[in-house]
């Protein structure tokens, strides 16, 4: 976040792709569509400063994967 703020304050943009592509890819939130399709996903808040949130996010991902593996094993 600090890198982004510094780039914007300096009058630039720190993204490596065009603004048009950023908007086409990220403008609309697709959480509802993913839920309707039954696709499991986790949301990681990457706007937080530092990396302390990553440990918790990784634990969530591992727990979700274990759950999916276990439920797939029961279906066999």
mmCIF file as gemmi writes it, N, C-alpha and C atoms, coordinates in Angstrom:
data_model
loop_
_atom_site.group_PDB
_atom_site.id
_atom_site.type_symbol
_atom_site.label_atom_id
_atom_site.label_alt_id
_atom_site.label_comp_id
_atom_site.label_asym_id
_atom_site.label_entity_id
_atom_site.label_seq_id
_atom_site.pdbx_PDB_ins_code
_atom_site.Cartn_x
_atom_site.Cartn_y
_atom_site.Cartn_z
_atom_site.occupancy
_atom_site.B_iso_or_equiv
_atom_site.pdbx_formal_charge
_atom_site.auth_seq_id
_atom_site.auth_asym_id
_atom_site.pdbx_PDB_model_num
ATOM 1 N N . UNK Axp A 1 ? 0.825 -1.194 0 1 0 ? 1 A 1
ATOM 2 C CA . UNK Axp A 1 ? 0 0 0 1 0 ? 1 A 1
ATOM 3 C C . UNK Axp A 1 ? 0.87 1.259 0 1 0 ? 1 A 1
ATOM 4 N N . UNK Axp A 2 ? 1.95 1.223 0.779 1 0 ? 2 A 1
ATOM 5 C CA . UNK Axp A 2 ? 2.833 2.391 0.81 1 0 ? 2 A 1
ATOM 6 C C . UNK Axp A 2 ? 3.438 2.668 -0.567 1 0 ? 2 A 1
ATOM 7 N N . UNK Axp A 3 ? 3.832 1.593 -1.256 1 0 ? 3 A 1
ATOM 8 C CA . UNK Axp A 3 ? 4.425 1.739 -2.597 1 0 ? 3 A 1
ATOM 9 C C . UNK Axp A 3 ? 3.421 2.392 -3.54 1 0 ? 3 A 1
ATOM 10 N N . UNK Axp A 4 ? 2.165 1.959 -3.45 1 0 ? 4 A 1
ATOM 11 C CA . UNK Axp A 4 ? 1.122 2.506 -4.314 1 0 ? 4 A 1
ATOM 12 C C . UNK Axp A 4 ? 0.892 3.981 -4.005 1 0 ? 4 A 1
ATOM 13 N N . UNK Axp A 5 ? 0.75 4.309 -2.724 1 0 ? 5 A 1
ATOM 14 C CA . UNK Axp A 5 ? 0.53 5.714 -2.339 1 0 ? 5 A 1
ATOM 15 C C . UNK Axp A 5 ? 1.68 6.607 -2.83 1 0 ? 5 A 1
ATOM 16 N N . UNK Axp A 6 ? 2.905 6.129 -2.645 1 0 ? 6 A 1
ATOM 17 C CA . UNK Axp A 6 ? 4.065 6.92 -3.066 1 0 ? 6 A 1
ATOM 18 C C . UNK Axp A 6 ? 4.053 7.146 -4.581 1 0 ? 6 A 1
ATOM 19 N N . UNK Axp A 7 ? 3.701 6.118 -5.337 1 0 ? 7 A 1
ATOM 20 C CA . UNK Axp A 7 ? 3.653 6.257 -6.794 1 0 ? 7 A 1
ATOM 21 C C . UNK Axp A 7 ? 2.574 7.244 -7.216 1 0 ? 7 A 1
ATOM 22 N N . UNK Axp A 8 ? 1.408 7.156 -6.597 1 0 ? 8 A 1
ATOM 23 C CA . UNK Axp A 8 ? 0.304 8.055 -6.94 1 0 ? 8 A 1
ATOM 24 C C . UNK Axp A 8 ? 0.658 9.49 -6.556 1 0 ? 8 A 1
ATOM 25 N N . UNK Axp A 9 ? 1.239 9.679 -5.371 1 0 ? 9 A 1
ATOM 26 C CA . UNK Axp A 9 ? 1.631 11.028 -4.944 1 0 ? 9 A 1
ATOM 27 C C . UNK Axp A 9 ? 2.686 11.632 -5.86 1 0 ? 9 A 1
ATOM 28 N N . UNK Axp A 10 ? 3.522 10.774 -6.441 1 0 ? 10 A 1
ATOM 29 C CA . UNK Axp A 10 ? 4.553 11.253 -7.363 1 0 ? 10 A 1
ATOM 30 C C . UNK Axp A 10 ? 3.985 11.488 -8.763 1 0 ? 10 A 1
ATOM 31 N N . UNK Axp A 11 ? 2.684 11.223 -8.935 1 0 ? 11 A 1
ATOM 32 C CA . UNK Axp A 11 ? 2.043 11.461 -10.223 1 0 ? 11 A 1
ATOM 33 C C . UNK Axp A 11 ? 2.108 10.282 -11.17 1 0 ? 11 A 1
ATOM 34 N N . UNK Axp A 12 ? 2.535 9.13 -10.678 1 0 ? 12 A 1
ATOM 35 C CA . UNK Axp A 12 ? 2.643 7.95 -11.531 1 0 ? 12 A 1
ATOM 36 C C . UNK Axp A 12 ? 1.654 6.877 -11.144 1 0 ? 12 A 1
ATOM 37 N N . UNK Axp A 13 ? 1.86 5.726 -11.728 1 0 ? 13 A 1
ATOM 38 C CA . UNK Axp A 13 ? 1.03 4.563 -11.453 1 0 ? 13 A 1
ATOM 39 C C . UNK Axp A 13 ? 1.97 3.379 -11.312 1 0 ? 13 A 1
ATOM 40 N N . UNK Axp A 14 ? 1.832 2.623 -10.227 1 0 ? 14 A 1
ATOM 41 C CA . UNK Axp A 14 ? 2.773 1.536 -9.973 1 0 ? 14 A 1
ATOM 42 C C . UNK Axp A 14 ? 2.318 0.198 -10.544 1 0 ? 14 A 1
ATOM 43 N N . UNK Axp A 15 ? 1.299 0.188 -11.367 1 0 ? 15 A 1
ATOM 44 C CA . UNK Axp A 15 ? 0.822 -1.056 -11.97 1 0 ? 15 A 1
ATOM 45 C C . UNK Axp A 15 ? 1.574 -1.334 -13.267 1 0 ? 15 A 1
ATOM 46 N N . UNK Axp A 16 ? 1.747 -2.603 -13.563 1 0 ? 16 A 1
ATOM 47 C CA . UNK Axp A 16 ? 2.489 -2.984 -14.76 1 0 ? 16 A 1
ATOM 48 C C . UNK Axp A 16 ? 1.59 -3.174 -15.97 1 0 ? 16 A 1
ATOM 49 N N . UNK Axp A 17 ? 0.28 -3.081 -15.771 1 0 ? 17 A 1
ATOM 50 C CA . UNK Axp A 17 ? -0.646 -3.22 -16.886 1 0 ? 17 A 1
ATOM 51 C C . UNK Axp A 17 ? -1.461 -1.944 -17.011 1 0 ? 17 A 1
ATOM 52 N N . UNK Axp A 18 ? -2.143 -1.805 -18.123 1 0 ? 18 A 1
ATOM 53 C CA . UNK Axp A 18 ? -2.89 -0.575 -18.376 1 0 ? 18 A 1
ATOM 54 C C . UNK Axp A 18 ? -4.075 -0.425 -17.425 1 0 ? 18 A 1
ATOM 55 N N . UNK Axp A 19 ? -4.491 0.804 -17.254 1 0 ? 19 A 1
ATOM 56 C CA . UNK Axp A 19 ? -5.663 1.087 -16.413 1 0 ? 19 A 1
ATOM 57 C C . UNK Axp A 19 ? -6.893 0.383 -16.985 1 0 ? 19 A 1
ATOM 58 N N . UNK Axp A 20 ? -7.017 0.361 -18.31 1 0 ? 20 A 1
ATOM 59 C CA . UNK Axp A 20 ? -8.159 -0.295 -18.948 1 0 ? 20 A 1
ATOM 60 C C . UNK Axp A 20 ? -8.217 -1.779 -18.576 1 0 ? 20 A 1
ATOM 61 N N . UNK Axp A 21 ? -7.067 -2.45 -18.596 1 0 ? 21 A 1
ATOM 62 C CA . UNK Axp A 21 ? -7.028 -3.866 -18.226 1 0 ? 21 A 1
ATOM 63 C C . UNK Axp A 21 ? -7.338 -4.051 -16.742 1 0 ? 21 A 1
ATOM 64 N N . UNK Axp A 22 ? -6.826 -3.175 -15.9 1 0 ? 22 A 1
ATOM 65 C CA . UNK Axp A 22 ? -7.117 -3.247 -14.461 1 0 ? 22 A 1
ATOM 66 C C . UNK Axp A 22 ? -8.625 -3.147 -14.233 1 0 ? 22 A 1
ATOM 67 N N . UNK Axp A 23 ? -9.27 -2.202 -14.9 1 0 ? 23 A 1
ATOM 68 C CA . UNK Axp A 23 ? -10.707 -2.02 -14.717 1 0 ? 23 A 1
ATOM 69 C C . UNK Axp A 23 ? -11.49 -3.194 -15.291 1 0 ? 23 A 1
ATOM 70 N N . UNK Axp A 24 ? -11.086 -3.699 -16.457 1 0 ? 24 A 1
ATOM 71 C CA . UNK Axp A 24 ? -11.776 -4.826 -17.064 1 0 ? 24 A 1
ATOM 72 C C . UNK Axp A 24 ? -11.672 -6.066 -16.161 1 0 ? 24 A 1
ATOM 73 N N . UNK Axp A 25 ? -10.535 -6.264 -15.543 1 0 ? 25 A 1
ATOM 74 C CA . UNK Axp A 25 ? -10.297 -7.449 -14.722 1 0 ? 25 A 1
ATOM 75 C C . UNK Axp A 25 ? -10.869 -7.316 -13.321 1 0 ? 25 A 1
ATOM 76 N N . UNK Axp A 26 ? -10.75 -6.139 -12.705 1 0 ? 26 A 1
ATOM 77 C CA . UNK Axp A 26 ? -11.042 -6.005 -11.282 1 0 ? 26 A 1
ATOM 78 C C . UNK Axp A 26 ? -12.213 -5.095 -10.926 1 0 ? 26 A 1
ATOM 79 N N . UNK Axp A 27 ? -12.851 -4.472 -11.894 1 0 ? 27 A 1
ATOM 80 C CA . UNK Axp A 27 ? -13.895 -3.496 -11.578 1 0 ? 27 A 1
ATOM 81 C C . UNK Axp A 27 ? -15.097 -4.134 -10.89 1 0 ? 27 A 1
ATOM 82 N N . UNK Axp A 28 ? -15.487 -5.314 -11.357 1 0 ? 28 A 1
ATOM 83 C CA . UNK Axp A 28 ? -16.671 -5.965 -10.794 1 0 ? 28 A 1
ATOM 84 C C . UNK Axp A 28 ? -16.272 -7.098 -9.862 1 0 ? 28 A 1
ATOM 85 N N . UNK Axp A 29 ? -16.919 -7.135 -8.724 1 0 ? 29 A 1
ATOM 86 C CA . UNK Axp A 29 ? -16.674 -8.179 -7.736 1 0 ? 29 A 1
ATOM 87 C C . UNK Axp A 29 ? -17.454 -9.424 -8.151 1 0 ? 29 A 1
ATOM 88 N N . UNK Axp A 30 ? -16.783 -10.571 -8.26 1 0 ? 30 A 1
ATOM 89 C CA . UNK Axp A 30 ? -17.447 -11.784 -8.723 1 0 ? 30 A 1
ATOM 90 C C . UNK Axp A 30 ? -17.728 -12.794 -7.613 1 0 ? 30 A 1
ATOM 91 N N . UNK Axp A 31 ? -17.718 -12.35 -6.366 1 0 ? 31 A 1
ATOM 92 C CA . UNK Axp A 31 ? -17.98 -13.264 -5.246 1 0 ? 31 A 1
ATOM 93 C C . UNK Axp A 31 ? -19.322 -13.974 -5.379 1 0 ? 31 A 1
ATOM 94 N N . UNK Axp A 32 ? -20.354 -13.225 -5.702 1 0 ? 32 A 1
ATOM 95 C CA . UNK Axp A 32 ? -21.688 -13.833 -5.82 1 0 ? 32 A 1
ATOM 96 C C . UNK Axp A 32 ? -21.727 -14.894 -6.916 1 0 ? 32 A 1
ATOM 97 N N . UNK Axp A 33 ? -21.109 -14.606 -8.046 1 0 ? 33 A 1
ATOM 98 C CA . UNK Axp A 33 ? -21.081 -15.586 -9.144 1 0 ? 33 A 1
ATOM 99 C C . UNK Axp A 33 ? -20.329 -16.844 -8.725 1 0 ? 33 A 1
ATOM 100 N N . UNK Axp A 34 ? -19.231 -16.682 -8.015 1 0 ? 34 A 1
ATOM 101 C CA . UNK Axp A 34 ? -18.471 -17.841 -7.544 1 0 ? 34 A 1
ATOM 102 C C . UNK Axp A 34 ? -19.299 -18.679 -6.581 1 0 ? 34 A 1
ATOM 103 N N . UNK Axp A 35 ? -20.018 -18.008 -5.681 1 0 ? 35 A 1
ATOM 104 C CA . UNK Axp A 35 ? -20.892 -18.729 -4.744 1 0 ? 35 A 1
ATOM 105 C C . UNK Axp A 35 ? -21.961 -19.522 -5.498 1 0 ? 35 A 1
ATOM 106 N N . UNK Axp A 36 ? -22.579 -18.89 -6.497 1 0 ? 36 A 1
ATOM 107 C CA . UNK Axp A 36 ? -23.631 -19.578 -7.264 1 0 ? 36 A 1
ATOM 108 C C . UNK Axp A 36 ? -23.086 -20.791 -8.003 1 0 ? 36 A 1
ATOM 109 N N . UNK Axp A 37 ? -21.846 -20.726 -8.45 1 0 ? 37 A 1
ATOM 110 C CA . UNK Axp A 37 ? -21.242 -21.849 -9.164 1 0 ? 37 A 1
ATOM 111 C C . UNK Axp A 37 ? -20.697 -22.903 -8.209 1 0 ? 37 A 1
ATOM 112 N N . UNK Axp A 38 ? -20.699 -22.606 -6.905 1 0 ? 38 A 1
ATOM 113 C CA . UNK Axp A 38 ? -20.209 -23.564 -5.927 1 0 ? 38 A 1
ATOM 114 C C . UNK Axp A 38 ? -18.699 -23.664 -5.878 1 0 ? 38 A 1
ATOM 115 N N . UNK Axp A 39 ? -18.029 -22.636 -6.346 1 0 ? 39 A 1
ATOM 116 C CA . UNK Axp A 39 ? -16.565 -22.63 -6.339 1 0 ? 39 A 1
ATOM 117 C C . UNK Axp A 39 ? -16.081 -22.084 -5.001 1 0 ? 39 A 1
ATOM 118 N N . UNK Axp A 40 ? -15.308 -22.876 -4.251 1 0 ? 40 A 1
ATOM 119 C CA . UNK Axp A 40 ? -14.808 -22.371 -2.968 1 0 ? 40 A 1
ATOM 120 C C . UNK Axp A 40 ? -13.723 -21.321 -3.182 1 0 ? 40 A 1
ATOM 121 N N . UNK Axp A 41 ? -13.743 -20.293 -2.36 1 0 ? 41 A 1
ATOM 122 C CA . UNK Axp A 41 ? -12.713 -19.271 -2.426 1 0 ? 41 A 1
ATOM 123 C C . UNK Axp A 41 ? -12.607 -18.582 -1.079 1 0 ? 41 A 1
ATOM 124 N N . UNK Axp A 42 ? -11.491 -17.956 -0.854 1 0 ? 42 A 1
ATOM 125 C CA . UNK Axp A 42 ? -11.252 -17.168 0.349 1 0 ? 42 A 1
ATOM 126 C C . UNK Axp A 42 ? -10.87 -15.765 -0.072 1 0 ? 42 A 1
ATOM 127 N N . UNK Axp A 43 ? -11.242 -14.804 0.728 1 0 ? 43 A 1
ATOM 128 C CA . UNK Axp A 43 ? -10.877 -13.422 0.471 1 0 ? 43 A 1
ATOM 129 C C . UNK Axp A 43 ? -9.791 -13.035 1.462 1 0 ? 43 A 1
ATOM 130 N N . UNK Axp A 44 ? -8.652 -12.589 0.953 1 0 ? 44 A 1
ATOM 131 C CA . UNK Axp A 44 ? -7.547 -12.148 1.788 1 0 ? 44 A 1
ATOM 132 C C . UNK Axp A 44 ? -7.455 -10.634 1.678 1 0 ? 44 A 1
ATOM 133 N N . UNK Axp A 45 ? -7.58 -9.952 2.804 1 0 ? 45 A 1
ATOM 134 C CA . UNK Axp A 45 ? -7.5 -8.498 2.809 1 0 ? 45 A 1
ATOM 135 C C . UNK Axp A 45 ? -6.036 -8.096 2.678 1 0 ? 45 A 1
ATOM 136 N N . UNK Axp A 46 ? -5.616 -7.759 1.479 1 0 ? 46 A 1
ATOM 137 C CA . UNK Axp A 46 ? -4.22 -7.407 1.253 1 0 ? 46 A 1
ATOM 138 C C . UNK Axp A 46 ? -3.985 -5.903 1.341 1 0 ? 46 A 1
ATOM 139 N N . UNK Axp A 47 ? -4.935 -5.186 1.9 1 0 ? 47 A 1
ATOM 140 C CA . UNK Axp A 47 ? -4.768 -3.749 2.079 1 0 ? 47 A 1
ATOM 141 C C . UNK Axp A 47 ? -4.154 -3.416 3.435 1 0 ? 47 A 1
ATOM 142 N N . UNK Axp A 48 ? -3.949 -4.432 4.254 1 0 ? 48 A 1
ATOM 143 C CA . UNK Axp A 48 ? -3.375 -4.217 5.569 1 0 ? 48 A 1
ATOM 144 C C . UNK Axp A 48 ? -1.875 -3.97 5.451 1 0 ? 48 A 1
ATOM 145 N N . UNK Axp A 49 ? -1.343 -3.169 6.345 1 0 ? 49 A 1
ATOM 146 C CA . UNK Axp A 49 ? 0.093 -2.913 6.358 1 0 ? 49 A 1
ATOM 147 C C . UNK Axp A 49 ? 0.82 -4.122 6.935 1 0 ? 49 A 1
ATOM 148 N N . UNK Axp A 50 ? 2.011 -4.365 6.465 1 0 ? 50 A 1
ATOM 149 C CA . UNK Axp A 50 ? 2.823 -5.461 6.977 1 0 ? 50 A 1
ATOM 150 C C . UNK Axp A 50 ? 2.36 -6.795 6.418 1 0 ? 50 A 1
ATOM 151 N N . UNK Axp A 51 ? 2.917 -7.86 6.966 1 0 ? 51 A 1
ATOM 152 C CA . UNK Axp A 51 ? 2.568 -9.182 6.46 1 0 ? 51 A 1
ATOM 153 C C . UNK Axp A 51 ? 1.976 -10.085 7.537 1 0 ? 51 A 1
ATOM 154 N N . UNK Axp A 52 ? 1.578 -9.521 8.665 1 0 ? 52 A 1
ATOM 155 C CA . UNK Axp A 52 ? 1.026 -10.305 9.758 1 0 ? 52 A 1
ATOM 156 C C . UNK Axp A 52 ? -0.237 -11.056 9.389 1 0 ? 52 A 1
ATOM 157 N N . UNK Axp A 53 ? -0.998 -10.536 8.456 1 0 ? 53 A 1
ATOM 158 C CA . UNK Axp A 53 ? -2.253 -11.18 8.062 1 0 ? 53 A 1
ATOM 159 C C . UNK Axp A 53 ? -2.015 -12.428 7.224 1 0 ? 53 A 1
ATOM 160 N N . UNK Axp A 54 ? -0.829 -12.589 6.665 1 0 ? 54 A 1
ATOM 161 C CA . UNK Axp A 54 ? -0.578 -13.71 5.767 1 0 ? 54 A 1
ATOM 162 C C . UNK Axp A 54 ? -0.625 -15.059 6.476 1 0 ? 54 A 1
ATOM 163 N N . UNK Axp A 55 ? -0.123 -15.134 7.693 1 0 ? 55 A 1
ATOM 164 C CA . UNK Axp A 55 ? -0.156 -16.391 8.431 1 0 ? 55 A 1
ATOM 165 C C . UNK Axp A 55 ? -1.575 -16.882 8.613 1 0 ? 55 A 1
ATOM 166 N N . UNK Axp A 56 ? -2.462 -15.965 8.987 1 0 ? 56 A 1
ATOM 167 C CA . UNK Axp A 56 ? -3.866 -16.326 9.162 1 0 ? 56 A 1
ATOM 168 C C . UNK Axp A 56 ? -4.485 -16.734 7.832 1 0 ? 56 A 1
ATOM 169 N N . UNK Axp A 57 ? -4.178 -16.015 6.773 1 0 ? 57 A 1
ATOM 170 C CA . UNK Axp A 57 ? -4.734 -16.333 5.453 1 0 ? 57 A 1
ATOM 171 C C . UNK Axp A 57 ? -4.264 -17.703 4.995 1 0 ? 57 A 1
ATOM 172 N N . UNK Axp A 58 ? -3.006 -18.014 5.229 1 0 ? 58 A 1
ATOM 173 C CA . UNK Axp A 58 ? -2.475 -19.324 4.834 1 0 ? 58 A 1
ATOM 174 C C . UNK Axp A 58 ? -3.176 -20.426 5.614 1 0 ? 58 A 1
ATOM 175 N N . UNK Axp A 59 ? -3.41 -20.208 6.91 1 0 ? 59 A 1
ATOM 176 C CA . UNK Axp A 59 ? -4.127 -21.198 7.717 1 0 ? 59 A 1
ATOM 177 C C . UNK Axp A 59 ? -5.53 -21.433 7.161 1 0 ? 59 A 1
ATOM 178 N N . UNK Axp A 60 ? -6.189 -20.375 6.736 1 0 ? 60 A 1
ATOM 179 C CA . UNK Axp A 60 ? -7.53 -20.504 6.155 1 0 ? 60 A 1
ATOM 180 C C . UNK Axp A 60 ? -7.498 -21.329 4.873 1 0 ? 60 A 1
ATOM 181 N N . UNK Axp A 61 ? -6.52 -21.065 4.017 1 0 ? 61 A 1
ATOM 182 C CA . UNK Axp A 61 ? -6.402 -21.795 2.756 1 0 ? 61 A 1
ATOM 183 C C . UNK Axp A 61 ? -6.15 -23.272 3.023 1 0 ? 61 A 1
ATOM 184 N N . UNK Axp A 62 ? -5.239 -23.573 3.922 1 0 ? 62 A 1
ATOM 185 C CA . UNK Axp A 62 ? -4.924 -24.967 4.244 1 0 ? 62 A 1
ATOM 186 C C . UNK Axp A 62 ? -6.153 -25.668 4.813 1 0 ? 62 A 1
ATOM 187 N N . UNK Axp A 63 ? -6.885 -25.013 5.698 1 0 ? 63 A 1
ATOM 188 C CA . UNK Axp A 63 ? -8.093 -25.613 6.277 1 0 ? 63 A 1
ATOM 189 C C . UNK Axp A 63 ? -9.134 -25.892 5.193 1 0 ? 63 A 1
ATOM 190 N N . UNK Axp A 64 ? -9.304 -24.96 4.262 1 0 ? 64 A 1
ATOM 191 C CA . UNK Axp A 64 ? -10.262 -25.164 3.174 1 0 ? 64 A 1
ATOM 192 C C . UNK Axp A 64 ? -9.838 -26.341 2.292 1 0 ? 64 A 1
ATOM 193 N N . UNK Axp A 65 ? -8.564 -26.407 1.962 1 0 ? 65 A 1
ATOM 194 C CA . UNK Axp A 65 ? -8.072 -27.512 1.135 1 0 ? 65 A 1
ATOM 195 C C . UNK Axp A 65 ? -8.251 -28.859 1.845 1 0 ? 65 A 1
ATOM 196 N N . UNK Axp A 66 ? -7.924 -28.916 3.128 1 0 ? 66 A 1
ATOM 197 C CA . UNK Axp A 66 ? -8.104 -30.156 3.889 1 0 ? 66 A 1
ATOM 198 C C . UNK Axp A 66 ? -9.57 -30.574 3.88 1 0 ? 66 A 1
ATOM 199 N N . UNK Axp A 67 ? -10.448 -29.628 4.074 1 0 ? 67 A 1
ATOM 200 C CA . UNK Axp A 67 ? -11.884 -29.905 4.081 1 0 ? 67 A 1
ATOM 201 C C . UNK Axp A 67 ? -12.332 -30.482 2.74 1 0 ? 67 A 1
ATOM 202 N N . UNK Axp A 68 ? -11.873 -29.874 1.65 1 0 ? 68 A 1
ATOM 203 C CA . UNK Axp A 68 ? -12.256 -30.345 0.313 1 0 ? 68 A 1
ATOM 204 C C . UNK Axp A 68 ? -11.692 -31.736 0.044 1 0 ? 68 A 1
ATOM 205 N N . UNK Axp A 69 ? -10.451 -31.977 0.456 1 0 ? 69 A 1
ATOM 206 C CA . UNK Axp A 69 ? -9.832 -33.297 0.254 1 0 ? 69 A 1
ATOM 207 C C . UNK Axp A 69 ? -10.579 -34.348 1.045 1 0 ? 69 A 1
ATOM 208 N N . UNK Axp A 70 ? -10.913 -34.03 2.297 1 0 ? 70 A 1
ATOM 209 C CA . UNK Axp A 70 ? -11.642 -34.984 3.144 1 0 ? 70 A 1
ATOM 210 C C . UNK Axp A 70 ? -13.03 -35.293 2.583 1 0 ? 70 A 1
ATOM 211 N N . UNK Axp A 71 ? -13.731 -34.261 2.121 1 0 ? 71 A 1
ATOM 212 C CA . UNK Axp A 71 ? -15.074 -34.504 1.581 1 0 ? 71 A 1
ATOM 213 C C . UNK Axp A 71 ? -15.005 -35.27 0.267 1 0 ? 71 A 1
ATOM 214 N N . UNK Axp A 72 ? -13.978 -35.039 -0.531 1 0 ? 72 A 1
ATOM 215 C CA . UNK Axp A 72 ? -13.805 -35.792 -1.783 1 0 ? 72 A 1
ATOM 216 C C . UNK Axp A 72 ? -13.501 -37.247 -1.472 1 0 ? 72 A 1
ATOM 217 N N . UNK Axp A 73 ? -12.741 -37.509 -0.417 1 0 ? 73 A 1
ATOM 218 C CA . UNK Axp A 73 ? -12.426 -38.879 -0.012 1 0 ? 73 A 1
ATOM 219 C C . UNK Axp A 73 ? -13.648 -39.64 0.457 1 0 ? 73 A 1
ATOM 220 N N . UNK Axp A 74 ? -14.593 -38.945 1.057 1 0 ? 74 A 1
ATOM 221 C CA . UNK Axp A 74 ? -15.826 -39.596 1.531 1 0 ? 74 A 1
ATOM 222 C C . UNK Axp A 74 ? -16.754 -39.936 0.373 1 0 ? 74 A 1
ATOM 223 N N . UNK Axp A 75 ? -16.608 -39.206 -0.747 1 0 ? 75 A 1
ATOM 224 C CA . UNK Axp A 75 ? -17.478 -39.46 -1.905 1 0 ? 75 A 1
ATOM 225 C C . UNK Axp A 75 ? -17.027 -40.678 -2.694 1 0 ? 75 A 1
ATOM 226 N N . UNK Axp A 76 ? -15.79 -41.12 -2.513 1 0 ? 76 A 1
ATOM 227 C CA . UNK Axp A 76 ? -15.269 -42.273 -3.274 1 0 ? 76 A 1
ATOM 228 C C . UNK Axp A 76 ? -15.891 -43.567 -2.852 1 0 ? 76 A 1
